Amino acid sequence: MLSEDNLWAYADEFRQWRSYLTNTTEIMIYGCALITGRAGQALVSWLGLLTGAKVKALS
């Protein structure tokens, strides 16, 4: 399970996604209340920075 606590353990793998994604790629995270807290918002931001994709969390 990905979380703010273990995101950096996967950082190199997420950076590798950049070579497979286009500049219009969107990563959608459905069915969660991820962005209701500061930690979740930070996770979404960091995931976007690492992958180069636009990341959205939708409940």
VMD Tcl script that draws the C-alpha trace (Angstrom):
set ca {
  {0.00 0.00 0.00}
  {1.41 3.36 -1.01}
  {1.51 6.05 1.66}
  {3.35 9.21 2.54}
  {5.54 7.08 4.80}
  {6.77 4.72 2.06}
  {6.57 6.90 -1.07}
  {10.33 7.45 -1.10}
  {10.98 3.71 -1.04}
  {9.35 3.65 -4.50}
  {10.67 6.99 -5.76}
  {13.10 5.49 -8.29}
  {10.38 3.30 -9.77}
  {7.99 6.24 -10.08}
  {10.69 8.33 -11.76}
  {11.09 5.56 -14.36}
  {7.42 6.01 -15.30}
  {8.37 9.35 -16.88}
  {9.88 7.58 -19.89}
  {6.57 5.78 -20.53}
  {4.15 8.65 -19.94}
  {3.30 11.59 -22.19}
  {2.99 15.19 -21.13}
  {-0.81 14.80 -21.12}
  {-0.94 11.72 -18.89}
  {-3.27 11.86 -15.91}
  {-3.17 9.47 -12.97}
  {-6.58 9.19 -11.33}
  {-6.96 7.79 -7.81}
  {-10.61 6.87 -7.19}
  {-12.71 6.03 -4.16}
  {-10.74 7.56 -1.36}
  {-10.62 10.59 0.87}
  {-6.94 11.05 0.13}
  {-6.97 14.79 -0.42}
  {-8.94 15.66 2.70}
  {-5.76 15.84 4.77}
  {-2.46 17.62 4.38}
  {-0.51 14.34 4.16}
  {-2.72 13.07 1.34}
  {-2.39 16.32 -0.56}
  {1.39 16.10 -0.20}
  {1.36 12.50 -1.44}
  {-0.60 13.51 -4.56}
  {1.81 16.41 -5.21}
  {4.94 14.28 -4.78}
  {3.53 11.53 -6.98}
  {2.95 14.11 -9.69}
  {6.45 15.51 -9.34}
  {8.05 12.07 -9.48}
  {6.07 10.80 -12.47}
  {5.62 14.05 -14.38}
  {1.90 13.27 -14.69}
  {-1.10 15.24 -13.51}
  {-2.42 13.35 -10.47}
  {-6.03 13.66 -9.31}
  {-7.66 12.04 -6.29}
  {-11.43 11.67 -6.58}
  {-13.77 10.34 -3.94}
}
mol new
graphics top color blue
foreach p $ca { graphics top sphere $p radius 0.5 }
foreach p [lrange $ca 0 end-1] q [lrange $ca 1 end] { graphics top cylinder $p $q radius 0.2 }
display resetview
